Amino acid sequence: MLVRPTRIEDVPLLLALERSAAQAFRQLPHLAWLADSDVMEQAEHLAFVSEGCSWVAVDDQDQALGFLCASVADDALHIHELSVRQEAQGQGLGRRLLDQARDAARLKGLAWLTLTTFDGVPWNAPFYQRYGFERLAARQLDQRLQAIICGELAHGLSDRCAMRLGIPCRPR
């Protein structure tokens, strides 16, 4: 598997990929509705691509199996979405995409990777914690992360947490 920057021609494929990834929520009755909810708009994906903060994991046929999109916010690279096609889950693609985001943050001189996710979903917060992210207590949230969590709550998403991963400086 290769992780490469997302190309404009990849963007239409990412919507179906995100829908496929969301099917995992059907296992959880209280979150099953997410499997049928809206996915990110093409315009949003194009903005991440133009910022240079979107990557795809592809197979040897260059078919997208997963993606990660992020944006620079203050001293952090904030991950907006990490999705892996349902049939490709559990094969390390999410970890490889996180590696790419971490390396990009380091190259940009950023201090953190941040994200928000479901606290109690096994393939969400526990996955990120195994990677090295730390859960942030409410008192540790900056204004940006507080606003994201509040916005998610307003859209019906509960049991959310913010997480961060420190990016060590590259040795000179």
N, C-alpha and C positions, 0 to 999 in steps of 0.2 A: 504494500500500500504506500502511496505517495501522498503527501500533503503539499498542496500548491496554492498560490493566490487564486481567488475566485475570479473568473473571467465574466464579462458581460453576458456572453452566450450561455453561461451556467445558470444564471439567475432564474429563468423560468422553471428549471428542473428543481430548484431548491424548495419551491412551494410544495411540490409533491413529496419531496424527501421529508420535509417538516411534518406533513400530514401522516406519513408512514411512521415516523418516530413517535408521534403522539398516540398511536394505537396502543402503546404500552400502558397508557392510563386506563384502558378498559378493564385491567385487572383490579383496579381500585374503585369500588362502587361510588365513593364520594367524589372522585375526580374523573369518572368515566366520560363526563360531558366534554372534557378537554379533547378527546379523540375526534370530536366533530366541530370543534371551535375554529375560529378564523386563524389563519397563519399570517405571517409577516407579509406585507405588500411588496410587490416588485420594486417600487420606488425606494422603500427602506433598504432593501438589499443593495440596490444600485448606489445608494449613499455610502454604505459600508465599503463597497468595492472601490468607489472613487476615493475614499479616505485611506485605502490600502490596509483595511482592517477586516478582511473577510478571506477565509481560506476553506478549501474543500479537500476532503480525503477521497482519493480516487483509486479505482482498481487498475489492473494492467491494461484495460481497454479505455482508460481515461473517463470512466463513468463515475459520477459523484455518488458516494456512499454516505457521506456525512459532511457537515459544515459547521463552522464557528464564525460568528460575526461579532465585532466589538467596536468600541469607539474610545478615543482618548478623552478623559475627563479629569482635569486637574493633574495630579501626579499618578493617575491610574489608567490602565487599559481595562475598560469595563466590558465584560462579556454580556451581550444581549441575548444571544441564542447559541446553543450547542445542540445539534440534532444529528442523530445517526439513523439511517434507514433501518426499519424494524428487523429485517433479516440479517443485517450486518452488526447488530448490537452484540456486545459481549466479546468482541474481537480486538479490543484495544484502540479502536479508532478515536473514541472520545479522548483518551489519554494522549494520543498523538496530536490531536487538534489542540489540546491544552498545552502540550509542549511547544507547538508553533506560536500560540498566543504569548506564552511566557518568554520565548526567545524574542518575539517582536517587541514586547514591553521592555525587555532589557536593552535592545538596540535603540529604542526611542528614549532611553534614560529614565524610564518611569519606575516608581517605587513599588507599585502594587498591581496585581490583577484583582478585580472585584467582580462580583456577580450577586444576583438574588436568585433564590431557588426554593423549592419545597423542602421544609425541614424534615418531615417524616416519610418522604418517599425514598425507598432504598437506592434507586439509581439517580437521585438528586443529591441532597446535602451529604449523605454518607459517602457517596462516590467522590465528591469534591474533597471531603475531609481526608479520605485515604490518599488523595493526590497531594495533600499538604495545606489545603485551605483551612482557615480557622473561622468558626462562626463568630459573628460580632454580636455582642449584647446591645440592647437598645441604646444604652448610654455611650457606646462606641461609634454609633452611626453618625457620619457627617450629614450635612444638610442634603446633599445629592442622594445618598442612599436612603435617607428618611423619606424623601419625596418619591423615590421609586417604589418603596414598600407601600407607602400610602396610596399611590396610583394603582398598584396591583390589588390592594384591598378594595378599592373603589370599583375595580373590574371583576370582583367576585373571587379573587384568589386569596385564600387564607392559609395559615400555617406556613408562611414565608419567612425566610431568614436571609440576611446579607452575610456574605463571606468575603474573605480577602486572603491573598497569598503574597507574601513579601518577595520582591524580586531583588536578589543579591546583585551588587554591582559586578560588572564584568571585570575580571582581573586585567590590569594593564601590562 
